[in-house]
Amino acid sequence: MSGALPDPAAEPGWDYDRLAELAGRHATPFHVLDTARLDRAARDVLGALGELSRPATAYYSVKTNYLPHLTRRLARHGMGADVVSGYELEAALAAGFEPERIVFNGPVKTEEELALALRHGVRVNIDGEHEIEVLDRLAAEAGQGTVEVGIRISPGVPVSTSTDPSYRLQAELAARRNRFGWPAGSPQLARLVRGIAESPHLRLTAVHAHLSSQIVHQELMLRALEPVLGEAAELHRRFGLREVNIGGGFGVPGIRRPRTGPLSALWGLHGSAPAADEEPSLDTAQLLADVDKRMQDLGLDGVALACEPGRWLVSDAMAIVTRVMSSKELPEARWLIVDAGNNVAPWTGSGEVHRLVPIGRAFAPDRSTWSVAGPLCYENDIHGQAVDLPEDVRTGDLVCLHDTGAYSLGRSNNFIRTRAAVVAVDGEQEQLVWRAETGQDVFRLADPDPDPLPPGGNPGPAE
Ligand SMILES: *Cc1c(COP(=O)(O)O)cnc(C)c1O
C-alpha cells in the first residue's frame, strides 16, 4: 500500500489499558470518543480565531461526524455549524447550534430544504443557479425583506503536491473541472453574481470556498485561496460583504493519503515503487493568521473570517477498538483479519493509512510486515498490505485503529456486517452514546409483511 505509515514513534496519547478494559464490556469493533480530546481541539481552533484582527467564526462540518453527543458538545463550545443537507440542518438545530451560526452549503438543496433554512434564518451559500430563483421566490412569499446569501467560489488550482508528475497532472485537471462553486474570475461566476444582484429579495454578503480534505500543504492552501480572496475583495467593493468563509480541509498528522498516479502504479509493477512523499503538517492557527493578514492587504477590512473545520476537530478524538479474528500464513503473505471492516472504517481499500496499534498485553519487540484486512467477504476490505506490527500479534488480540473520528460513523454502513457502537469516555465516566446496529435494525425499513410464495412455486427435486 502506498503512502508512509504515520510515524509510530509519535505517541497518540490514548490510555490503551482503558481501551482494552472497555473491550471487556463492549463487543468489538466499537468506536471510542474521548471528549477531552474533542474539547481540546475545539478550544484550540476557537482560541486561534480569537487571536485574529477581525471577528472570526468556526462552523463545524456536521457531515464529518453527526454523532449527537459530539455535535451537542461542539455547540456548547459556541461553535457554528456547516450543513450540506436538510436532515443535517435539522440535526444541527436539535444539537443546539444557533440558527444564525449555521450555514447551508452543498451542490444540491431542494426547495423544501431551502424553505427550512429560510424559516430558521440559516444562511445559504449558493452553489446552484436554480437556488437563486427559488430563494428569491421563497423570500418574497415569506415577506421577510431581503435575505442574505453567500456564493461558493472555487480557486481552480490543486492543493496537494506529489513527486509523481502523473498525479500532479490529474490533480490539476480535477481542480480546473471541480464542480463545487464557480471559478474565481470566470464569466460564469460573474453571471451568477449578476443574478443575485438582480434578485429583489436577495443580497450577496458572503463568499464561501472549500478546497478539499486532508490538506497538509500550508503554502499551497494559502496560494489556492488567493484567487478566492481576490474575488472577495472585488465583491466587497461592490456589495459590502460581511463574511469570507475559507471552508475546511485542514489536514491532520495521523492520516496518510496516497498521492500517487498511474506512473507510480507502473513503477510499482516493476517492483520499484517511488519513495513516498514527505508529508508536511498543516499549522491551522498560522494559516488562519496568514489569511487574516492577506484579507487586510486586500482591503477586506471589517469583513469576518470564517472556516469550516471537520476532520481537524474530530479526527483524533475517536479511535476504533477491533479484534484479530483470524490470521493466515500464505507463501507470499501473512494476513491478520480484524473485525473492523470497510463498513465501519470506510477508507479501507482506498490506500488511506491510519495508525494501527496492538493493545491489551505486552508484545514482542521484534516487528514483522503484515497484511491487515477487515472481516468482509469483499475484495477491497484491506487496511494495509505492508503494515509494520509486532511479530507475535495473534488471533484474539486487540488492535486500536487511530484517527477515526472523521468520516467513519456517518459513512459507515451495513454491507455484510452491522454498524458499530460508540462509547464516550469523559474522564472516569463512560457512556454508550450510539448502540451497535442489529440485523433487525437493518431490515426495519423493509415491507413488514412480505407476500408468501404462491404454493407450488418450487417443483422440488426431479424424481
Ligand atoms: C466536508 C466539508 C467540510 C469539512 O471538511 P474537512 O476536510 O473535514 O475539514 C467543510 N466545508 C464543506 C462545505 C464541506 O463540504
The ligand as an ORCA input file, in Angstrom:
! r2SCAN-3c Opt
* xyz 0 1
  C     -16.832     18.391      4.106
  C     -16.819     19.845      4.178
  C     -16.065     20.496      5.176
  C     -15.161     19.775      6.147
  O     -14.042     19.243      5.512
  P     -12.821     18.649      6.376
  O     -11.865     18.179      5.347
  O     -13.362     17.521      7.193
  O     -12.299     19.746      7.206
  C     -16.168     21.870      5.252
  N     -16.951     22.566      4.380
  C     -17.663     21.976      3.418
  C     -18.503     22.790      2.511
  C     -17.622     20.602      3.275
  O     -18.322     20.017      2.292
*
